[in-house]
Amino acid sequence: MDKWLKVSLIVNGELAEAVAEVLARYAPEGVAIEATAIAVNPEDEGEPVGPLCVYAFLPIDEKLEERCHQLEQALWYLGRISPLPEPQFETIQETNWMEAWKEHYKPIPIGKSLIIVPSWLEAQTAGRIPVRIDPGMAFGTGTHPTTQLCLEMLEQELHDERVSLPKTMIDIGCGSGILAVAALKLGVERALGVDIDPEAMASARQNAEINGVAKRLELGIGSVNEIRQGAFSMREAPLVIANIIAPVLLRLLGEGLGELVTTGGKLILSGILEEQEAEIREALLRHGFEVPCRLQQGDWVSLTTTMRQHREGEL
């Protein structure tokens, strides 16, 4: 079967469950309820508001006409209790979205030495260091400018012959683990990656295994507070990375992100829109960091920052 009939209704929250129950009687693959609008929250995906779209897919077969008639009749009876809009019908061509997505995800060269390679491809790396990634449900495919900028800054720091290679690094909000994996393949001995999303942990572990660095990568649920409280083997490192949206970076700086960086160490921040850069810089200065390096791609900015030799209060 390669075609389905999508039936959908936009209703208020009180009716959504009742409509979903009616659709479920005739839709063997289940029913979905989606928000039609999102209230913006600067730190995450926001919250659903307004009416809801309830929809299901009916198989297009010899019983479709009968099934549609029964469905419309059931909705008509429900509408006698509380008015309902007319259901909308749309024919949908079935697509294997995962395979279609994979067809368009190609190797991505980064900087002078890295190349992000989809885990399902045997691609020519042209002498570059391959970082093989299967992102799953976690953020971090290597296609977004914030990740690419962070990887380029990471490469610059780890290939800087003027400074010794840091033995450890911490990745805050590690997502798919792409940054920690790249750091380990560039020569860091051990890394810690934390995230508040359990899906990220599964994805990061898988990617660490694919790249042969799993034994050197510690992963766990948490963020800055958990690291500072000693929940993991590292409490600080000479290299700390956070590729997170700017409002969260500001909050984490207030929660002690800078204290994870050893004196004289580096903090790489990405996920910053150009118009947010000034606010981030001001916060970094307040927390004892200087900003010697900046990269930009489109509207996105990444900063490599250096901890001053002595924090406030230190001799």
C-alpha atoms as a printed R data frame, in Angstrom:
    type eleno elety resid chain resno       x      y      z
1   ATOM     1    CA   MET     A     1   0.000  0.000  0.000
2   ATOM     2    CA   ASP     A     2   1.515  3.333 -1.052
3   ATOM     3    CA   LYS     A     3  -1.404  5.761 -0.579
4   ATOM     4    CA   TRP     A     4  -3.466  6.800  2.432
5   ATOM     5    CA   LEU     A     5  -6.422  9.074  2.980
6   ATOM     6    CA   LYS     A     6  -5.664 11.648  5.670
7   ATOM     7    CA   VAL     A     7  -8.700 12.868  7.616
8   ATOM     8    CA   SER     A     8  -8.281 15.851  9.915
9   ATOM     9    CA   LEU     A     9 -10.327 18.225 12.060
10  ATOM    10    CA   ILE     A    10  -9.265 21.359 13.922
11  ATOM    11    CA   VAL     A    11 -11.058 21.526 17.275
12  ATOM    12    CA   ASN     A    12 -10.636 23.020 20.728
13  ATOM    13    CA   GLY     A    13  -8.836 21.159 23.479
14  ATOM    14    CA   GLU     A    14 -12.033 19.897 25.109
15  ATOM    15    CA   LEU     A    15 -13.155 18.132 21.923
16  ATOM    16    CA   ALA     A    16  -9.777 16.794 20.796
17  ATOM    17    CA   GLU     A    17  -9.904 13.608 22.872
18  ATOM    18    CA   ALA     A    18 -13.469 12.771 21.784
19  ATOM    19    CA   VAL     A    19 -12.642 13.318 18.098
20  ATOM    20    CA   ALA     A    20  -9.476 11.223 18.449
21  ATOM    21    CA   GLU     A    21 -11.524  8.377 19.956
22  ATOM    22    CA   VAL     A    22 -13.885  8.432 16.936
23  ATOM    23    CA   LEU     A    23 -11.037  8.475 14.401
24  ATOM    24    CA   ALA     A    24  -9.268  5.636 16.209
25  ATOM    25    CA   ARG     A    25 -12.186  3.295 15.435
26  ATOM    26    CA   TYR     A    26 -11.423  3.496 11.698
27  ATOM    27    CA   ALA     A    27  -7.673  4.257 11.565
28  ATOM    28    CA   PRO     A    28  -5.539  1.101 12.113
29  ATOM    29    CA   GLU     A    29  -2.298  3.081 12.390
30  ATOM    30    CA   GLY     A    30  -3.476  5.316 15.237
31  ATOM    31    CA   VAL     A    31  -4.374  8.979 15.694
32  ATOM    32    CA   ALA     A    32  -2.239 12.086 16.192
33  ATOM    33    CA   ILE     A    33  -3.011 15.389 17.921
34  ATOM    34    CA   GLU     A    34  -0.898 18.434 17.077
35  ATOM    35    CA   ALA     A    35  -0.874 22.045 18.182
36  ATOM    36    CA   THR     A    36  -1.820 24.639 15.585
37  ATOM    37    CA   ALA     A    37   0.212 27.375 17.303
38  ATOM    38    CA   ILE     A    38   3.163 27.634 19.678
39  ATOM    39    CA   ALA     A    39   3.780 30.234 22.372
40  ATOM    40    CA   VAL     A    40   7.445 31.184 22.156
41  ATOM    41    CA   ASN     A    41   9.706 30.260 25.037
42  ATOM    42    CA   PRO     A    42  13.236 31.630 24.574
43  ATOM    43    CA   GLU     A    43  14.883 28.536 26.079
44  ATOM    44    CA   ASP     A    44  13.056 25.690 24.310
45  ATOM    45    CA   GLU     A    45  10.461 24.696 21.733
46  ATOM    46    CA   GLY     A    46   7.692 26.676 23.462
47  ATOM    47    CA   GLU     A    47   4.215 25.602 24.541
48  ATOM    48    CA   PRO     A    48   1.199 24.622 22.419
49  ATOM    49    CA   VAL     A    49  -1.660 27.129 22.423
50  ATOM    50    CA   GLY     A    50  -4.983 27.524 20.638
51  ATOM    51    CA   PRO     A    51  -6.971 24.852 18.794
52  ATOM    52    CA   LEU     A    52  -5.626 21.379 18.070
53  ATOM    53    CA   CYS     A    53  -5.437 19.414 14.830
54  ATOM    54    CA   VAL     A    54  -6.606 15.825 15.222
55  ATOM    55    CA   TYR     A    55  -5.795 13.554 12.292
56  ATOM    56    CA   ALA     A    56  -5.497  9.952 11.195
57  ATOM    57    CA   PHE     A    57  -4.726  7.974  8.048
58  ATOM    58    CA   LEU     A    58  -7.203  5.582  6.472
59  ATOM    59    CA   PRO     A    59  -5.936  2.811  4.194
60  ATOM    60    CA   ILE     A    60  -7.067  3.244  0.596
61  ATOM    61    CA   ASP     A    61  -8.570 -0.153 -0.167
62  ATOM    62    CA   GLU     A    62 -11.887 -1.739 -1.144
63  ATOM    63    CA   LYS     A    63 -13.394 -0.820  2.257
64  ATOM    64    CA   LEU     A    64 -12.489  2.873  2.124
65  ATOM    65    CA   GLU     A    65 -15.895  4.143  0.969
66  ATOM    66    CA   GLU     A    66 -17.725  2.237  3.692
67  ATOM    67    CA   ARG     A    67 -15.189  3.287  6.300
68  ATOM    68    CA   CYS     A    68 -15.497  6.990  5.336
69  ATOM    69    CA   HIS     A    69 -19.297  6.798  5.506
70  ATOM    70    CA   GLN     A    70 -19.183  5.265  8.986
71  ATOM    71    CA   LEU     A    71 -16.614  7.816 10.137
72  ATOM    72    CA   GLU     A    72 -18.632 10.786  8.891
73  ATOM    73    CA   GLN     A    73 -21.759  9.372 10.532
74  ATOM    74    CA   ALA     A    74 -19.952  8.965 13.875
75  ATOM    75    CA   LEU     A    75 -18.622 12.535 13.663
76  ATOM    76    CA   TRP     A    76 -22.127 13.773 12.831
77  ATOM    77    CA   TYR     A    77 -23.497 12.223 16.036
78  ATOM    78    CA   LEU     A    78 -20.621 13.690 18.034
79  ATOM    79    CA   GLY     A    79 -21.388 17.077 16.474
80  ATOM    80    CA   ARG     A    80 -24.908 16.952 17.888
81  ATOM    81    CA   ILE     A    81 -23.356 17.119 21.364
82  ATOM    82    CA   SER     A    82 -20.975 19.943 20.475
83  ATOM    83    CA   PRO     A    83 -20.589 21.569 17.023
84  ATOM    84    CA   LEU     A    84 -17.721 20.204 14.902
85  ATOM    85    CA   PRO     A    85 -16.109 21.505 11.716
86  ATOM    86    CA   GLU     A    86 -16.371 19.430  8.554
87  ATOM    87    CA   PRO     A    87 -13.573 16.847  8.353
88  ATOM    88    CA   GLN     A    88 -10.908 17.524  5.725
89  ATOM    89    CA   PHE     A    89  -9.731 14.698  3.464
90  ATOM    90    CA   GLU     A    90  -6.387 14.537  1.626
91  ATOM    91    CA   THR     A    91  -4.716 11.724 -0.299
92  ATOM    92    CA   ILE     A    92  -1.159 11.133  0.914
93  ATOM    93    CA   GLN     A    93   1.589  9.248 -0.932
94  ATOM    94    CA   GLU     A    94   3.458  7.032  1.498
95  ATOM    95    CA   THR     A    95   7.167  7.853  1.794
96  ATOM    96    CA   ASN     A    96   9.958  6.245  3.748
97  ATOM    97    CA   TRP     A    97  11.012  9.535  5.329
98  ATOM    98    CA   MET     A    98  14.069  8.093  7.043
99  ATOM    99    CA   GLU     A    99  15.479  6.750  3.790
100 ATOM   100    CA   ALA     A   100  14.550  9.933  1.910
101 ATOM   101    CA   TRP     A   101  16.347 11.997  4.558
102 ATOM   102    CA   LYS     A   102  19.424  9.812  4.331
103 ATOM   103    CA   GLU     A   103  19.629 10.357  0.562
104 ATOM   104    CA   HIS     A   104  20.191 14.081  1.128
105 ATOM   105    CA   TYR     A   105  22.612 13.857  4.046
106 ATOM   106    CA   LYS     A   106  26.105 13.897  2.498
107 ATOM   107    CA   PRO     A   107  29.664 14.104  3.945
108 ATOM   108    CA   ILE     A   108  30.545 17.599  5.183
109 ATOM   109    CA   PRO     A   109  34.193 18.796  5.262
110 ATOM   110    CA   ILE     A   110  34.920 20.992  8.295
111 ATOM   111    CA   GLY     A   111  37.961 23.219  8.633
112 ATOM   112    CA   LYS     A   112  41.276 21.769  7.470
113 ATOM   113    CA   SER     A   113  41.151 18.254  8.865
114 ATOM   114    CA   LEU     A   114  37.635 17.045  9.779
115 ATOM   115    CA   ILE     A   115  34.851 15.502  7.724
116 ATOM   116    CA   ILE     A   116  31.412 14.596  9.077
117 ATOM   117    CA   VAL     A   117  30.306 11.325  7.490
118 ATOM   118    CA   PRO     A   118  26.847  9.739  7.782
119 ATOM   119    CA   SER     A   119  27.326  6.424  9.554
120 ATOM   120    CA   TRP     A   120  25.566  4.518  6.752
121 ATOM   121    CA   LEU     A   121  27.982  5.744  4.032
122 ATOM   122    CA   GLU     A   122  31.396  4.418  3.086
123 ATOM   123    CA   ALA     A   123  32.636  7.766  1.838
124 ATOM   124    CA   GLN     A   124  36.113  8.811  0.698
125 ATOM   125    CA   THR     A   125  37.584 11.018  3.438
126 ATOM   126    CA   ALA     A   126  40.413 12.513  1.326
127 ATOM   127    CA   GLY     A   127  42.894 12.288  4.196
128 ATOM   128    CA   ARG     A   128  40.589 14.034  6.659
129 ATOM   129    CA   ILE     A   129  39.643 12.690 10.094
130 ATOM   130    CA   PRO     A   130  36.172 11.130  9.761
131 ATOM   131    CA   VAL     A   131  33.553 11.752 12.428
132 ATOM   132    CA   ARG     A   132  30.790  9.256 11.685
133 ATOM   133    CA   ILE     A   133  27.379 10.348 12.915
134 ATOM   134    CA   ASP     A   134  23.927  8.814 13.020
135 ATOM   135    CA   PRO     A   135  22.013 11.596 14.787
136 ATOM   136    CA   GLY     A   136  18.884  9.639 15.617
137 ATOM   137    CA   MET     A   137  16.578 11.925 17.607
138 ATOM   138    CA   ALA     A   138  19.359 14.108 19.055
139 ATOM   139    CA   PHE     A   139  20.602 17.502 17.911
140 ATOM   140    CA   GLY     A   140  23.924 17.477 16.087
141 ATOM   141    CA   THR     A   141  24.139 16.219 12.525
142 ATOM   142    CA   GLY     A   142  26.911 18.576 11.471
143 ATOM   143    CA   THR     A   143  24.627 20.337  8.989
144 ATOM   144    CA   HIS     A   144  23.724 23.332 11.179
145 ATOM   145    CA   PRO     A   145  26.016 26.408 11.143
146 ATOM   146    CA   THR     A   146  26.313 26.441 14.941
147 ATOM   147    CA   THR     A   147  27.721 22.898 14.968
148 ATOM   148    CA   GLN     A   148  30.038 23.586 12.033
149 ATOM   149    CA   LEU     A   149  31.395 26.746 13.677
150 ATOM   150    CA   CYS     A   150  31.939 24.893 16.937
151 ATOM   151    CA   LEU     A   151  33.786 22.081 15.171
152 ATOM   152    CA   GLU     A   152  35.984 24.560 13.322
153 ATOM   153    CA   MET     A   153  36.881 26.349 16.560
154 ATOM   154    CA   LEU     A   154  37.519 23.007 18.242
155 ATOM   155    CA   GLU     A   155  39.891 22.034 15.441
156 ATOM   156    CA   GLN     A   156  41.748 25.345 15.689
157 ATOM   157    CA   GLU     A   157  42.246 24.946 19.437
158 ATOM   158    CA   LEU     A   158  43.419 21.341 19.243
159 ATOM   159    CA   HIS     A   159  45.777 22.000 16.321
160 ATOM   160    CA   ASP     A   160  47.342 25.123 17.879
161 ATOM   161    CA   GLU     A   161  51.016 24.240 18.211
162 ATOM   162    CA   ARG     A   162  51.594 27.182 20.570
163 ATOM   163    CA   VAL     A   163  49.685 25.467 23.397
164 ATOM   164    CA   SER     A   164  49.732 21.945 24.770
165 ATOM   165    CA   LEU     A   165  46.840 19.677 23.828
166 ATOM   166    CA   PRO     A   166  44.233 19.552 26.618
167 ATOM   167    CA   LYS     A   167  43.858 16.078 28.057
168 ATOM   168    CA   THR     A   168  40.193 16.464 28.971
169 ATOM   169    CA   MET     A   169  37.122 18.338 27.714
170 ATOM   170    CA   ILE     A   170  33.496 18.815 28.761
171 ATOM   171    CA   ASP     A   171  30.590 19.141 26.333
172 ATOM   172    CA   ILE     A   172  27.478 20.765 27.825
173 ATOM   173    CA   GLY     A   173  24.310 19.804 25.946
174 ATOM   174    CA   CYS     A   174  26.139 17.160 23.958
175 ATOM   175    CA   GLY     A   175  23.192 16.043 21.799
176 ATOM   176    CA   SER     A   176  24.395 13.408 19.331
177 ATOM   177    CA   GLY     A   177  27.883 13.595 20.859
178 ATOM   178    CA   ILE     A   178  29.396 14.996 17.672
179 ATOM   179    CA   LEU     A   179  31.607 17.594 19.405
180 ATOM   180    CA   ALA     A   180  32.966 15.262 22.080
181 ATOM   181    CA   VAL     A   181  33.622 12.542 19.509
182 ATOM   182    CA   ALA     A   182  35.461 15.026 17.268
183 ATOM   183    CA   ALA     A   183  37.579 16.235 20.200
184 ATOM   184    CA   LEU     A   184  38.594 12.674 21.063
185 ATOM   185    CA   LYS     A   185  39.494 11.921 17.454
186 ATOM   186    CA   LEU     A   186  41.538 15.136 17.336
187 ATOM   187    CA   GLY     A   187  43.666 13.990 20.287
188 ATOM   188    CA   VAL     A   188  41.880 14.755 23.575
189 ATOM   189    CA   GLU     A   189  42.364 11.809 25.940
190 ATOM   190    CA   ARG     A   190  39.017 11.840 27.790
191 ATOM   191    CA   ALA     A   191  35.738 13.704 27.442
192 ATOM   192    CA   LEU     A   192  32.540 14.175 29.405
193 ATOM   193    CA   GLY     A   193  29.267 14.829 27.588
194 ATOM   194    CA   VAL     A   194  26.083 15.768 29.424
195 ATOM   195    CA   ASP     A   195  22.572 16.506 28.227
196 ATOM   196    CA   ILE     A   196  19.126 16.807 29.800
197 ATOM   197    CA   ASP     A   197  17.546 14.717 27.021
198 ATOM   198    CA   PRO     A   198  17.629 10.907 27.496
199 ATOM   199    CA   GLU     A   199  17.353 10.469 23.700
200 ATOM   200    CA   ALA     A   200  20.661 12.280 23.380
201 ATOM   201    CA   MET     A   201  22.398  9.777 25.640
202 ATOM   202    CA   ALA     A   202  21.385  6.819 23.479
203 ATOM   203    CA   SER     A   203  22.426  8.636 20.313
204 ATOM   204    CA   ALA     A   204  25.748  9.812 21.737
205 ATOM   205    CA   ARG     A   205  26.647  6.328 22.987
206 ATOM   206    CA   GLN     A   206  25.899  4.852 19.583
207 ATOM   207    CA   ASN     A   207  28.041  7.459 17.824
208 ATOM   208    CA   ALA     A   208  30.897  6.966 20.271
209 ATOM   209    CA   GLU     A   209  30.820  3.234 19.483
210 ATOM   210    CA   ILE     A   210  30.734  3.894 15.724
211 ATOM   211    CA   ASN     A   211  33.849  6.067 16.043
212 ATOM   212    CA   GLY     A   212  35.728  3.752 18.404
213 ATOM   213    CA   VAL     A   213  35.953  6.264 21.279
214 ATOM   214    CA   ALA     A   214  33.286  4.920 23.645
215 ATOM   215    CA   LYS     A   215  35.803  3.922 26.334
216 ATOM   216    CA   ARG     A   216  37.105  7.494 26.506
217 ATOM   217    CA   LEU     A   217  33.729  9.257 26.522
218 ATOM   218    CA   GLU     A   218  31.734  9.523 29.749
219 ATOM   219    CA   LEU     A   219  28.066 10.368 29.203
220 ATOM   220    CA   GLY     A   220  25.298 11.267 31.606
221 ATOM   221    CA   ILE     A   221  22.038 13.097 32.175
222 ATOM   222    CA   GLY     A   222  22.647 16.537 33.628
223 ATOM   223    CA   SER     A   223  24.106 19.972 33.080
224 ATOM   224    CA   VAL     A   224  26.330 22.496 34.840
225 ATOM   225    CA   ASN     A   225  24.886 22.000 38.321
226 ATOM   226    CA   GLU     A   226  25.320 18.225 38.250
227 ATOM   227    CA   ILE     A   227  28.942 18.536 37.123
228 ATOM   228    CA   ARG     A   228  29.729 21.083 39.848
229 ATOM   229    CA   GLN     A   229  28.094 18.844 42.468
230 ATOM   230    CA   GLY     A   230  30.416 15.944 41.544
231 ATOM   231    CA   ALA     A   231  27.938 13.679 39.774
232 ATOM   232    CA   PHE     A   232  30.585 12.769 37.179
233 ATOM   233    CA   SER     A   233  34.292 11.985 37.138
234 ATOM   234    CA   MET     A   234  35.177 15.536 36.021
235 ATOM   235    CA   ARG     A   235  34.332 18.787 37.781
236 ATOM   236    CA   GLU     A   236  36.382 20.967 35.465
237 ATOM   237    CA   ALA     A   237  38.474 20.779 32.297
238 ATOM   238    CA   PRO     A   238  40.862 22.963 30.279
239 ATOM   239    CA   LEU     A   239  38.378 22.872 27.394
240 ATOM   240    CA   VAL     A   240  34.628 23.293 27.779
241 ATOM   241    CA   ILE     A   241  32.127 23.536 24.921
242 ATOM   242    CA   ALA     A   242  28.462 24.571 24.918
243 ATOM   243    CA   ASN     A   243  26.549 24.656 21.640
244 ATOM   244    CA   ILE     A   244  23.182 25.826 22.979
245 ATOM   245    CA   ILE     A   245  20.867 28.752 22.205
246 ATOM   246    CA   ALA     A   246  21.950 32.103 23.669
247 ATOM   247    CA   PRO     A   247  19.273 32.463 26.418
248 ATOM   248    CA   VAL     A   248  20.352 29.106 27.847
249 ATOM   249    CA   LEU     A   249  24.034 30.074 27.625
250 ATOM   250    CA   LEU     A   250  23.275 33.209 29.658
251 ATOM   251    CA   ARG     A   251  21.460 31.161 32.293
252 ATOM   252    CA   LEU     A   252  24.257 28.581 32.463
253 ATOM   253    CA   LEU     A   253  26.887 31.285 32.881
254 ATOM   254    CA   GLY     A   254  24.886 32.467 35.875
255 ATOM   255    CA   GLU     A   255  24.798 28.889 37.208
256 ATOM   256    CA   GLY     A   256  28.573 28.512 37.084
257 ATOM   257    CA   LEU     A   257  29.443 27.399 33.548
258 ATOM   258    CA   GLY     A   258  32.662 29.397 33.747
259 ATOM   259    CA   GLU     A   259  33.716 27.554 36.896
260 ATOM   260    CA   LEU     A   260  33.986 24.340 34.897
261 ATOM   261    CA   VAL     A   261  36.954 25.841 33.016
262 ATOM   262    CA   THR     A   262  40.362 25.476 34.642
263 ATOM   263    CA   THR     A   263  42.360 28.665 35.077
264 ATOM   264    CA   GLY     A   264  43.825 29.640 31.717
265 ATOM   265    CA   GLY     A   265  41.483 27.243 29.916
266 ATOM   266    CA   LYS     A   266  39.141 27.795 26.991
267 ATOM   267    CA   LEU     A   267  35.355 27.986 26.773
268 ATOM   268    CA   ILE     A   268  33.844 27.627 23.284
269 ATOM   269    CA   LEU     A   269  30.292 28.918 22.909
270 ATOM   270    CA   SER     A   270  28.044 28.483 19.892
271 ATOM   271    CA   GLY     A   271  24.344 28.864 19.131
272 ATOM   272    CA   ILE     A   272  24.527 32.678 19.251
273 ATOM   273    CA   LEU     A   273  22.675 34.871 16.772
274 ATOM   274    CA   GLU     A   274  24.562 37.986 15.695
275 ATOM   275    CA   GLU     A   275  22.149 40.319 17.507
276 ATOM   276    CA   GLN     A   276  22.681 38.327 20.733
277 ATOM   277    CA   GLU     A   277  26.467 38.521 20.657
278 ATOM   278    CA   ALA     A   278  26.854 41.758 22.631
279 ATOM   279    CA   GLU     A   279  24.817 40.409 25.552
280 ATOM   280    CA   ILE     A   280  26.823 37.184 25.581
281 ATOM   281    CA   ARG     A   281  30.120 39.099 25.520
282 ATOM   282    CA   GLU     A   282  29.026 41.272 28.440
283 ATOM   283    CA   ALA     A   283  28.132 38.193 30.465
284 ATOM   284    CA   LEU     A   284  31.461 36.553 29.634
285 ATOM   285    CA   LEU     A   285  33.382 39.614 30.808
286 ATOM   286    CA   ARG     A   286  31.425 39.651 34.072
287 ATOM   287    CA   HIS     A   287  32.405 36.016 34.643
288 ATOM   288    CA   GLY     A   288  36.117 36.503 34.023
289 ATOM   289    CA   PHE     A   289  36.481 35.611 30.345
290 ATOM   290    CA   GLU     A   290  38.124 37.380 27.445
291 ATOM   291    CA   VAL     A   291  37.082 36.749 23.819
292 ATOM   292    CA   PRO     A   292  40.157 36.408 21.576
293 ATOM   293    CA   CYS     A   293  38.481 34.534 18.721
294 ATOM   294    CA   ARG     A   294  35.202 34.862 16.847
295 ATOM   295    CA   LEU     A   295  33.773 33.020 13.836
296 ATOM   296    CA   GLN     A   296  30.575 33.763 11.946
297 ATOM   297    CA   GLN     A   297  28.510 31.871  9.382
298 ATOM   298    CA   GLY     A   298  25.403 33.638  8.146
299 ATOM   299    CA   ASP     A   299  23.546 35.003 11.174
300 ATOM   300    CA   TRP     A   300  25.284 32.624 13.603
301 ATOM   301    CA   VAL     A   301  28.318 33.460 15.752
302 ATOM   302    CA   SER     A   302  30.670 31.283 17.790
303 ATOM   303    CA   LEU     A   303  33.156 32.554 20.365
304 ATOM   304    CA   THR     A   304  36.316 31.032 21.775
305 ATOM   305    CA   THR     A   305  36.866 32.582 25.190
306 ATOM   306    CA   THR     A   306  39.809 32.429 27.571
307 ATOM   307    CA   MET     A   307  39.637 32.341 31.341
308 ATOM   308    CA   ARG     A   308  41.756 35.122 32.800
309 ATOM   309    CA   GLN     A   309  44.781 33.921 34.708
310 ATOM   310    CA   HIS     A   310  43.048 34.622 38.011
311 ATOM   311    CA   ARG     A   311  39.368 34.648 38.788
312 ATOM   312    CA   GLU     A   312  37.994 37.357 41.029
313 ATOM   313    CA   GLY     A   313  38.935 36.619 44.625
314 ATOM   314    CA   GLU     A   314  41.955 34.468 43.671
315 ATOM   315    CA   LEU     A   315  45.492 35.543 44.588
